[in-house]
């Protein structure tokens, strides 16, 4: 993986406590993974590599050791997400997280910035101008054989075709409110399965099953309504029956009770927060029922 210029080195600064902020490079990934493992986050080294490929990041270094990380992903000219903000427990209470976030936010006043906040981080993000706009529910467990959801006449599920990436880009952009074509292309390329919800030959939604963390993850899930989302999820969960499966859903989706009925229990509930203009969705746009990851959103 080539080195990344990422955030300008001018952001690097040494504080009075000897903590250096500097751009993150590929050489930092092993220590970044060790930090997430210390928090008992499930990310594998390859998961870090995959998100780093699209990110600009910072690390905090003390005595030659990486003690904190934070990354941002720029989507188009007007949007960004922030995630993988981690401070080693031994270095918490020194405002390192605040310094990392302040540096990441430089130059992004004209962007809508989205993140998923832990309970511990929410106060920091509020002080930096983020406001709560929703919640995510993380569900996971051993996927069970799942009854398929009946679809109305003219609707069907089918594998994604080789030439319909552009249609899936547009579905994701309309549902998420920001353009992420490069990310969707990579997810499709790495997917165990990518399923399209089709109505009379027109793509109306899609969902992806891929390796992540302790097993597999389902996401994103884009659909016009909850029944379409259930059909996509049931299909992929059934394909993954007997294996560990995770999905992070919009709390307002109405899917939580149904997910628990198919063996995917709730384990976490981060807060969705935005700084800047609200995300815009075209009239009649499909909905994002499940996110990619809490970092990428």
SVG drawing of the C-alpha trace seen along z (x, -y; Angstrom):
<svg xmlns="http://www.w3.org/2000/svg" viewBox="-49 -26 59 50">
<polyline fill="none" stroke="black" stroke-width="0.4" points="0.0,0.0 1.6,-3.3 2.1,-6.1 -0.7,-8.6 -0.3,-12.4 -3.6,-12.4 -4.0,-15.4 -1.4,-18.1 1.7,-17.7 1.0,-21.3 -1.7,-19.7 1.1,-17.9 1.8,-19.5 3.6,-18.5 1.7,-19.4 3.2,-20.2 2.6,-16.6 4.8,-15.3 1.9,-14.0 2.6,-14.5 -0.3,-14.6 0.7,-13.6 -0.8,-12.2 -1.5,-8.5 0.4,-6.2 0.1,-2.5 3.0,-1.8 0.7,-2.8 -1.9,-0.1 -0.5,2.6 -0.5,0.2 -4.0,-1.1 -5.3,2.5 -3.8,3.1 -5.6,0.0 -9.0,1.3 -8.3,4.8 -7.5,3.1 -11.1,1.7 -12.4,5.1 -13.5,3.8 -13.8,6.7 -11.8,5.1 -9.3,7.4 -6.0,6.0 -7.6,6.4 -10.6,4.3 -8.2,1.5 -6.5,1.8 -9.8,1.6 -11.1,-1.5 -7.6,-3.2 -7.6,-2.9 -10.4,-5.6 -9.5,-7.7 -7.4,-10.6 -6.2,-9.9 -4.3,-11.2 -2.5,-9.4 -1.4,-10.7 2.1,-9.5 3.8,-9.6 7.3,-8.3 7.3,-6.8 4.1,-4.8 0.7,-5.4 -1.7,-6.1 -4.7,-7.4 -6.2,-7.4 -8.9,-9.2 -9.9,-9.0 -12.1,-10.9 -13.6,-9.9 -14.4,-12.6 -17.3,-11.9 -17.6,-14.2 -17.2,-18.0 -19.8,-18.4 -19.8,-15.4 -17.6,-13.5 -17.7,-10.8 -15.5,-10.4 -14.7,-7.2 -12.3,-4.9 -11.6,-7.6 -9.7,-5.7 -7.7,-6.8 -5.7,-4.3 -7.2,-4.0 -3.8,-4.9 -3.9,-8.2 -7.5,-9.2 -8.3,-12.5 -5.6,-14.5 -7.9,-16.0 -6.2,-13.9 -9.5,-13.0 -10.5,-16.7 -7.2,-17.6 -7.6,-14.8 -11.1,-15.8 -10.3,-19.5 -7.5,-18.7 -9.8,-16.4 -12.5,-19.1 -10.1,-21.7 -11.1,-22.7 -14.5,-21.0 -16.8,-23.9 -18.5,-23.7 -19.1,-19.9 -21.9,-17.9 -20.0,-15.6 -21.6,-12.4 -20.4,-10.1 -21.6,-7.4 -20.9,-8.4 -20.3,-6.1 -21.9,-7.2 -18.4,-8.2 -17.7,-10.4 -21.1,-12.1 -20.2,-15.0 -17.0,-15.8 -18.8,-15.8 -21.6,-18.0 -18.9,-20.6 -17.5,-20.5 -20.9,-21.3 -22.4,-17.9 -26.1,-17.4 -28.0,-14.1 -30.1,-13.1 -30.8,-9.4 -29.5,-6.1 -28.0,-2.9 -28.7,0.5 -26.0,3.1 -27.3,6.6 -25.3,9.8 -25.2,13.5 -25.2,16.8 -27.5,16.5 -30.3,18.9 -32.1,20.5 -34.6,17.7 -38.0,17.9 -37.9,15.9 -40.1,12.8 -42.9,13.0 -42.8,10.1 -45.7,8.6 -46.2,9.4 -43.5,7.9 -40.9,7.8 -38.0,10.2 -34.5,10.7 -31.6,11.5 -27.8,11.3 -26.3,8.0 -25.2,7.9 -21.8,7.0 -23.0,3.8 -25.3,2.2 -22.8,0.6 -23.9,-2.8 -27.5,-2.1 -26.3,-0.8 -24.2,-3.9 -27.3,-6.1 -29.4,-4.0 -26.8,-4.3 -26.3,-8.1 -30.0,-8.8 -30.4,-6.7 -27.3,-7.8 -27.4,-11.4 -23.8,-11.5 -21.9,-10.1 -19.8,-7.0 -19.2,-5.3 -15.6,-4.1 -16.7,-2.6 -19.7,-0.7 -17.4,0.6 -15.0,2.0 -17.7,3.5 -19.2,5.2 -15.8,6.5 -15.2,8.0 -18.7,9.2 -19.7,12.8 -23.1,11.8 -24.7,8.6 -28.5,8.9 -30.7,6.5 -34.4,5.9 -35.9,5.6 -39.3,4.3 -40.2,5.0 -36.6,4.8 -35.7,1.7 -33.4,1.7 -35.2,0.5 -32.8,1.6 -29.8,3.8 -27.8,5.4 -24.3,6.7 -22.9,9.6 -19.2,9.5 -16.4,10.6 -15.9,8.2 -14.7,8.6 -15.7,11.8 -17.5,13.2 -19.7,11.5 -21.6,8.3 -24.7,7.3 -24.7,3.7 -25.5,1.5 -29.1,2.4 -31.0,0.0 -34.8,0.5 -38.0,-1.4 -39.7,-0.1 -39.2,2.3 -40.6,5.3 -38.1,4.9 -35.4,4.5 -36.5,7.7 -36.5,9.6 -32.9,8.6 -31.7,9.3 -33.6,12.6 -32.0,13.8 -28.5,12.9 -28.9,14.1 -30.2,17.4 -27.1,17.7 -24.9,17.2 -26.9,19.5 -24.7,21.1 -22.1,18.3 -21.5,15.2 -23.4,12.3 -23.6,8.6 -25.9,5.8 -26.1,2.2 -29.6,0.8 -31.3,-2.6 -33.2,-2.5 -36.3,-4.0 -36.3,-1.2 -38.7,0.9 -36.5,4.0 -35.1,4.6 -37.7,7.0 -37.7,9.0 -33.9,9.2 -33.9,10.6 -36.5,13.2 -34.0,14.5 -31.2,14.7 -29.4,11.4 -29.5,9.8 -28.9,6.1 -25.5,5.5 -24.9,1.7 -26.7,-1.5 -24.5,-4.4 -25.9,-7.9 -25.9,-9.2 -24.6,-12.8 -24.2,-15.4 -22.3,-18.7 -23.3,-21.1 -26.3,-21.1 -28.7,-18.2 -28.4,-15.3 -30.6,-15.7 -32.7,-12.9 -34.6,-13.2 -38.4,-12.8 -39.3,-9.2 -35.7,-8.1 -35.1,-4.6 -34.0,-4.4 -30.8,-3.2 -32.0,-0.5 -28.5,0.7 -25.2,-1.1 -21.8,0.1 -20.0,-0.2 -20.2,-2.6 -17.0,-4.3 -17.9,-4.6 -21.7,-5.0"/>
</svg>
